[in-house]
Amino acid sequence: MALNKRNINNIFYIFVTTHLILWTVVPTITNSNLPLDTIEALAWGSNLDWGFNKHPPLSAFFPEVFFQIFGPQDWAYYFLSQIFVVISFFIIFKLSQEILNDGTPFWCLTVYYTWKIYNSKKIELYDCILLGAAAAFGILSKYLFIYLLVAIDLLFAYLIFIKKSKKFDFKYLVSLEVFFVILIPHIIWLFNNDFITIKYGFARAGLDEGQIINHLKYPLIFTLKQIGILIPFLILVWLLIKKIPKKLNLKDEKLLFLIFINLVPIVLVFMTALITGSKIRTMWMTPFYLFFGTLFIYLLKNQINIKKLNSFLIGFIFLFLLSPILYGYVSISQTDKRTDYPGKDIAIKVQMAWHEQHDEPIKYVLGDEWKAGNLSYHINSRPIWKGFVTKQKLNSFEKYMCIDKICVGF
């Protein structure tokens, strides 16, 4: 198969378009209800703030924007997810072209603008501004983003103070200034809310267990799970190359950059699990592997066997299609998942029961993010989620009705 720049671009566009369509259509058809994370985000989005009890604010902001446009249409939120995935693919593709000299978005954008600053002889002010903004938005999306930022800081510290191949440029401070200016509202929110989001993350990581064995058990589990995640990827690499090189040229600045943005954040997470005994959940690690393909292709570019390209493409297409097929099968065959929850039917019943007694539309809903969040999403008046049920909150309503630990009112 003769590959030129045009063919590669066409293959890429076909890939991202197919990915977007498949992962929008399959869950839309096979799921009866949106997943937990999406419902939670929509619940928070009904009452936007600079943070929530489980997540920083951007995870709720974008679903709320889509709700204002599309309303309670499930396909729109799967489509929203794919928009971010496709944007990430484009940024990875662009960076890979620059690094190879060939033709989760805030994570990707941060890496991309870090590369622009890293690779440029003259530091451009707008690159520093965009890097600071991308880094801040990354933190506002996911706190684990901090591991990438630490890895980037370590990279530049190594280049400036140890290797001395770069000089400190005061434009670097612009990135820091932009970063903190954007984060100030969220930092204030954290202080005003007793750092509830961070405490939730610590609790999810099992830091309150305090068992010594966790310092060995959780890092071991973490390592085994990461190896398991990478098995399909490593199979594809094996299908493509002749042999694995025995030596790494760490003087190669491109390779050094790829090692720092790919491997160092994972090592830092492992060290966190080892030192604190925390349980790092596998789903948290998805962004850490965004540029693994670029790293391996750059590392093994001289070992790629063009004769094996057809085998690689067959393997890639197989794995690419296997994932949505398995997802659809599990979604259809198993009927006790959250995505089988009859959220719309329950909302209709609650709405009918309310209107039998009241003429006013439902304005607020109280309860946990799952059950109350489903009501907020499905009820026509789009009631605002006001948190968990308390007497104080109920007393603030003019009228209310409670069913199964969920209350609605106005």
C-alpha positions in Angstrom: 0.0 0.0 0.0 1.6 3.3 -1.1 1.0 5.9 1.5 1.6 9.6 0.9 0.5 12.7 2.8 -2.9 12.9 1.1 -3.6 9.2 1.8 -2.7 9.6 5.4 -4.9 12.6 5.8 -7.8 10.8 4.1 -7.4 7.8 6.4 -7.3 10.0 9.4 -10.5 11.9 8.4 -12.3 8.6 7.7 -11.2 7.3 11.1 -12.4 10.3 13.2 -15.7 10.5 11.3 -16.4 6.8 11.8 -15.4 7.0 15.4 -17.7 10.0 16.0 -20.7 8.3 14.3 -20.2 4.8 15.9 -19.8 6.2 19.5 -22.7 8.5 19.1 -25.1 6.0 17.5 -24.3 2.8 19.4 -24.9 4.1 23.0 -27.9 6.1 21.8 -29.5 2.9 20.4 -28.6 0.5 23.1 -28.9 2.6 26.3 -32.3 3.5 27.8 -30.8 6.1 30.1 -27.7 8.3 30.2 -24.7 7.0 32.3 -24.2 8.2 35.9 -21.4 10.7 35.1 -23.5 12.4 32.5 -26.6 12.6 34.7 -24.5 14.0 37.5 -23.0 16.6 35.2 -26.4 17.6 34.0 -27.7 17.9 37.6 -24.8 20.2 38.5 -25.3 22.1 35.2 -28.9 23.0 36.2 -27.4 25.1 39.0 -24.0 26.1 37.7 -21.3 27.1 40.1 -17.5 27.3 40.3 -17.3 23.7 41.6 -19.3 20.8 42.8 -19.0 18.1 45.5 -17.3 15.7 43.2 -15.8 17.6 40.3 -14.5 21.0 39.2 -16.9 23.1 37.1 -16.2 22.4 33.4 -17.5 18.9 33.6 -21.0 20.5 34.2 -20.6 23.6 32.0 -20.4 21.9 28.6 -23.3 19.4 29.1 -25.4 22.4 30.3 -24.6 24.3 27.1 -25.8 21.3 25.1 -28.9 21.0 27.2 -29.8 24.6 26.5 -29.5 23.8 22.7 -30.9 20.3 22.4 -32.8 19.6 25.7 -33.2 16.1 27.0 -32.0 14.3 23.8 -29.6 11.5 24.9 -27.8 11.4 21.6 -26.6 15.0 22.0 -24.5 14.1 25.1 -22.8 11.1 23.4 -22.2 13.5 20.5 -20.7 16.0 22.9 -18.3 13.4 24.3 -17.2 12.6 20.7 -16.6 16.2 19.9 -14.0 16.3 22.6 -12.5 13.0 21.5 -12.3 14.1 17.8 -10.7 17.4 18.9 -8.1 15.4 20.8 -7.5 13.2 17.8 -6.9 16.3 15.6 -4.4 17.8 18.1 -2.6 14.5 18.5 -2.4 14.2 14.7 -1.1 17.7 14.3 1.6 17.3 17.0 2.6 13.9 15.6 3.1 15.4 12.2 5.3 18.1 13.6 7.4 15.7 15.8 7.6 13.0 13.1 8.1 15.5 10.3 5.2 13.9 8.5 1.9 14.7 7.5 -9.6 14.7 26.4 -8.8 18.4 24.4 -7.3 20.5 27.2 -4.7 17.7 27.9 -3.9 17.6 24.2 -3.8 21.4 23.9 -1.5 21.8 26.9 0.9 19.2 25.4 0.7 20.9 22.0 1.5 24.4 23.3 4.2 23.1 25.5 5.7 21.5 22.4 5.4 24.9 20.6 7.4 26.6 23.4 9.8 23.7 23.8 10.6 23.5 20.1 10.7 27.2 19.2 13.9 29.2 19.3 11.9 32.3 19.9 9.2 32.1 22.6 5.9 33.6 21.3 3.8 35.4 23.9 0.5 34.0 22.5 1.8 30.5 22.9 2.5 31.1 26.6 -1.0 32.6 27.0 -2.7 29.7 25.3 -0.6 27.2 27.3 -1.7 28.9 30.6 -5.3 28.9 29.5 -5.3 25.2 28.4 -3.6 24.2 31.6 -6.2 26.1 33.7 -9.1 24.6 31.8 -7.5 21.2 32.2 -7.5 21.6 36.0 -11.1 22.9 35.9 -12.0 19.6 34.1 -10.0 17.1 36.0 -7.7 17.5 39.0 -5.4 14.7 37.9 -4.3 17.1 35.2 -1.8 18.4 37.8 0.4 15.4 37.0 0.9 16.5 33.4 1.7 20.0 34.6 4.3 18.7 37.1 5.9 16.6 34.4 6.1 19.7 32.1 7.7 21.7 35.0 10.2 18.9 35.6 11.0 18.9 31.8 11.8 22.6 31.7 13.6 22.5 35.0 15.8 19.7 33.7 16.5 21.6 30.4 17.2 24.9 32.1 19.1 24.0 35.3 20.6 20.6 34.7 21.2 20.1 31.0 21.3 23.9 30.4 20.2 23.6 26.8 17.6 26.3 27.4 17.6 29.6 29.1 14.9 30.9 31.4 12.5 33.2 29.6 10.3 35.6 31.6 7.5 34.8 29.1 7.2 31.5 30.9 5.7 33.5 33.8 2.9 34.7 31.5 1.6 31.1 31.4 1.7 30.9 35.1 -0.2 34.2 35.5 -2.9 33.3 33.0 -3.2 29.9 34.7 -3.9 31.4 38.2 -6.1 34.2 36.9 -8.4 31.7 35.3 -8.3 29.5 38.4 -9.0 32.2 41.0 -12.9 31.8 41.0 -12.6 28.1 41.6 -9.9 28.5 44.3 -12.2 30.9 46.1 -15.1 28.4 45.7 -12.9 25.7 47.2 -12.1 27.8 50.3 -15.8 28.7 50.7 -16.9 25.1 50.4 -14.3 23.5 52.7 -12.4 21.9 49.8 -15.2 19.4 49.3 -14.2 18.3 45.8 -10.6 17.5 46.9 -11.9 15.7 50.0 -14.2 13.6 47.8 -11.2 12.7 45.5 -9.1 11.6 48.6 -12.0 9.5 49.8 -12.4 7.8 46.4 -8.7 7.1 46.4 -9.0 5.3 49.8 -6.7 7.7 51.7 -8.9 7.4 54.7 -8.3 3.6 55.0 -4.8 4.0 56.6 -3.7 0.4 56.0 0.1 -0.1 55.5 -0.5 -3.0 53.1 -2.2 -0.5 50.7 1.2 1.1 50.0 2.1 -2.2 48.2 -1.3 -3.5 47.2 -2.6 -0.5 45.3 0.6 0.3 43.4 0.8 -3.4 42.3 -2.9 -3.3 41.2 -2.3 0.0 39.4 0.7 -1.4 37.5 -1.1 -4.6 36.4 -4.2 -2.6 35.2 -2.0 -0.3 33.2 -0.3 -3.2 31.5 -3.8 -4.7 30.8 -5.0 -1.4 29.3 -1.9 -1.3 27.0 -2.2 -4.9 25.7 -4.3 -4.1 22.5 -2.0 -1.1 21.8 1.2 -3.3 22.2 -0.3 -6.0 19.9 -0.8 -3.3 17.2 2.8 -2.1 17.7 4.1 -5.7 17.4 2.1 -6.1 14.2 3.9 -3.1 12.7 7.6 -3.4 13.6 10.6 -5.6 12.8 12.3 -5.5 16.2 12.6 -3.4 19.4 15.7 -1.1 19.5 18.1 -1.9 22.4 19.2 1.7 23.2 17.5 5.0 23.6 19.1 8.2 22.5 18.1 10.5 25.4 20.1 13.3 23.7 17.3 13.4 21.2 15.2 16.4 22.3 12.0 15.1 20.6 12.3 11.8 22.3 13.0 13.5 25.7 9.8 15.6 25.3 7.7 12.6 24.5 9.1 10.6 27.5 8.3 13.5 29.8 4.7 14.1 28.7 3.9 10.3 28.4 5.9 8.4 31.0 6.7 10.9 33.8 3.0 11.6 34.7 2.3 7.9 35.0 5.5 7.4 37.1 4.3 10.3 39.3 0.9 8.7 39.8 2.6 5.4 40.7 4.7 7.2 43.2 1.6 8.8 44.7 0.0 5.3 45.1 3.2 4.0 46.6 3.8 6.8 49.1 0.2 7.5 50.2 -1.3 4.1 49.7 -4.0 5.5 47.5 -6.2 3.6 45.1 -5.9 5.1 41.6 -9.0 4.2 39.6 -8.3 2.9 36.0 -10.9 5.3 34.5 -8.9 8.2 35.8 -5.9 7.3 33.7 -7.5 7.6 30.2 -5.9 11.0 29.3 -2.4 9.7 30.3 -2.1 7.6 27.2 -3.2 10.1 24.6 0.3 10.5 23.1 1.6 7.0 23.6 1.1 6.3 19.8 3.3 9.3 19.0 6.0 8.1 21.4 6.1 4.6 20.1 6.1 5.5 16.5 8.8 8.0 17.0 10.9 5.6 19.0 10.4 2.7 16.5 10.2 4.7 13.3 13.3 3.0 11.9 11.9 -0.4 12.7 8.6 -0.1 10.9 8.1 -2.9 8.4 6.0 -1.6 5.5 5.3 -5.2 4.4 3.4 -5.7 7.7 1.2 -2.6 7.2 -1.7 -4.6 5.9 -1.6 -6.9 9.0 -1.5 -3.8 11.2 -4.5 -2.3 9.5 -6.5 -5.5 9.8 -5.6 -5.7 13.5 -6.5 -2.0 14.0 -9.8 -2.3 12.2 -10.7 -5.4 14.2 -10.0 -3.8 17.6 -11.6 -0.5 16.5 -14.9 -2.3 15.6 -14.7 -4.8 18.5 -15.0 -2.1 21.1 -18.4 -0.6 20.1 -19.7 -4.2 19.3 -18.9 -5.4 22.8 -20.3 -2.2 24.3 -23.5 -2.7 22.4 -23.8 -6.4 23.3 -23.2 -5.7 27.0 -25.7 -2.8 26.9 -28.4 -5.0 25.3 -27.8 -8.3 27.1 -27.5 -6.9 30.7 -30.6 -5.2 32.0 -29.6 -4.2 35.5 -27.2 -1.3 34.6 -27.6 2.4 35.4 -28.1 2.9 31.6 -31.3 0.7 32.0 -32.8 2.9 34.6 -36.3 4.1 33.6 -35.5 7.8 34.3 -37.9 9.2 31.8 -40.8 7.0 32.9 -40.2 7.9 36.6 -40.0 11.6 35.7 -43.4 11.4 33.8 -45.0 9.8 36.9 -43.6 12.4 39.3 -44.7 15.2 37.0 -48.2 13.8 36.7 -48.4 13.3 40.5 -47.3 16.9 41.0 -49.8 18.4 38.6 -52.6 16.6 40.2 -52.1 18.8 43.3 -50.4 21.9 41.9 -50.7 24.2 38.9 -47.2 25.6 39.1 -44.3 23.9 37.2 -41.7 22.1 39.2 -38.9 24.5 39.9 -36.5 22.6 42.2 -35.5 19.0 42.9 -33.8 17.6 46.0 -32.0 14.3 46.4 -28.9 12.4 45.2 -27.4 13.3 41.8 -28.6 10.1 40.2 -32.3 10.0 41.0 -32.8 13.7 41.4 -30.5 14.4 38.4 -32.7 12.2 36.2 -35.8 14.2 37.3 -34.0 17.4 36.6 -33.0 16.1 33.1 -36.3 14.6 32.1 -39.0 16.9 33.6 -40.2 19.4 31.1 -39.7 22.5 33.3 -36.0 21.5 33.9 -36.0 21.9 37.7 -32.8 23.1 39.3 -31.0 20.5 41.4 -30.5 21.9 44.9 -28.5 19.1 46.5 -29.6 16.6 49.1 -32.9 16.7 51.0 -32.8 18.8 54.3 -35.5 20.3 56.4 -34.0 23.7 55.9 -34.2 23.4 52.1 -37.8 22.0 52.2 -38.9 24.9 54.5 -37.6 27.4 51.8 -40.1 26.0 49.2 -43.6 27.3 49.0 -44.9 23.9 48.1 -43.2 20.5 47.8 -43.8 16.8 47.3 -41.5 13.9 48.3 -41.4 10.4 46.8 -38.7 7.8 47.6 -36.3 10.2 49.3 -36.6 12.6 46.3 -38.4 15.9 46.7 -39.7 18.4 44.1 -41.1 21.8 44.7 -41.2 25.5 43.8 
